[in-house]
Every structure is written in C-alpha cells, then in structure tokens.
Amino acid sequence: MRRLRGDVEVDETFVGGVDHGGKRGRGARKCVVVIAVEVKQPTGFGRVRMRHLPDAAAASLEPFICAVVEPGSTVLTDGWGGYNGLPEQGYRHKATPLSEAGQSTEASMPGVHRVAALLGRWILGTHQGSVDPAHLQSYLEELTFRFNRRSSSRRGLVFRRLIEQAVVTEPVTEADVTHGYEW
C-alpha cells in the first residue's frame, strides 16, 4: 500500500448509533474512525485511508499516520493535542484550531469531512445504520477501495486486479471476518 503524500488532511469522526442525552464528540461512546485524505493542488482530493481506533489519543493516532502518510508530508489537523507529536515523527504539522479559525469544521478540512459524510451515508444506506465494531474496519476498507477508484477509467482493470489479489491472498477464516485483521 502506497502512503499518502503532499498535503494530507487528518481528522477523526465517530461512527455508531444515536445515543440520546449522552456526550457528544470525543467523549461519546461511539467508534472512533480516523480519516486521512490527500489534498490536490489547486483543488480536489486524492486517495484516502481510514482506520478504526480504540480512542483519539496520540498513542493511537501517531502509529496510524506513520503507517499511511509519507514522512516529510504536511499533515493538516484541527487543534486536538493528539497530533502534537507529529513533527518528532518527521512530518510538517499545520494545526488549525477551530476556535481560532472562525469557520466551520467543514471549511477548515473539506476533504476529511466530505469522506466522513460519505461514510455516514454509505453506512446508513448499505448497512441500514447498523455497525458492529468487530466488522467496522472491513467496512472502512471497502469504502476506501471504492473511493480510491472513483475516477478509474479502466473499470475492467480494477476487476482484474481484484482477481489477481484473490488468487495470491491466503484464505480468510471466519475468525478473521468476525474479529478483523491485524491492520
């Protein structure tokens, strides 16, 4: 898997059922999904990577970023403290605290929020809003595959690559599907 490079927006979102009267945001009891999106210049978005994490702490966020973003890239984030250690990992870090930005979260990181909206609509439409945390990473991988091939001019080549991967991939057991892979 090739790493994202250049300017990369990274933010976390929350996936799960409606919890009336509970906490909102990072304090909620929902599944944390971190999203990284390449930003193309002057406009547009490139590839995406997503991962289900246990929490939004630096100990969870930094390994994800190191795995999916090329060192030397500029990582664009909100003001969340979980991203403060990125310069020590070899990344340029540009944080835009939302209180200082004077704008909505969608305006400060449009790529991540577009993908998060697509994820929410896809889960609602395809999975009827029901998400089992044990299967969430598999759902994210499918949406990532679809998103990254959204502008492919060779649909037949995508199918061929899928068949090639199926031939060289080890068998998948029921336990793999139920409990997820070692991502």
Phi, psi and omega in degrees: 000122178284140180283154174290152181214169182083221174275126183230119174281136177225131176203163179250153176226173184235134183239134178160177182287171179287129181238092185291133176082000181269186178288156177249160174071219187293343179272355183286159178264064178235175179280131178273128176236124177261137185237134175236130183228129173290137177256122179269143179257137005277336178217160175108173182231146178262231183279166181227153171224142179222148177211140174278122181243156179291332180199180181255029179278160179302325180296338177263320184289316184298315177299324176298311182297317179298328181282330188246349182242133179295130176303145184093347178287162176264120180260119181262121183225175170277192184276012183299132183295344179295346181259359187295338182272005184297322178301326178291341179269000178098020180245148167277131184243123176241106180263137176238091178300132186296328180293330179272336185290332182065024181217170180286164179296328180295326181283328183281329178220075186294327182295310180298318183286332174292316179294320178298320177294318177298318178300312180298316180292322180294316179296318179295317183281314185278318185253013178055031177079358182266119181232120175268123181306331179293335182253354188303316182298324176296320177298318181296321179295322179294314180294323177299315178302313181295314183296316183291346178247018184297332182246019181295128179274351182240079181299324178296326179293323177300315178297319179299315179297323178297316178295318178300317179295321180297325182288322185265355182272139177298156178300147179258126181270167177299323178296323177299314182291320183288317187252001177083168180266172172275094184280000000 
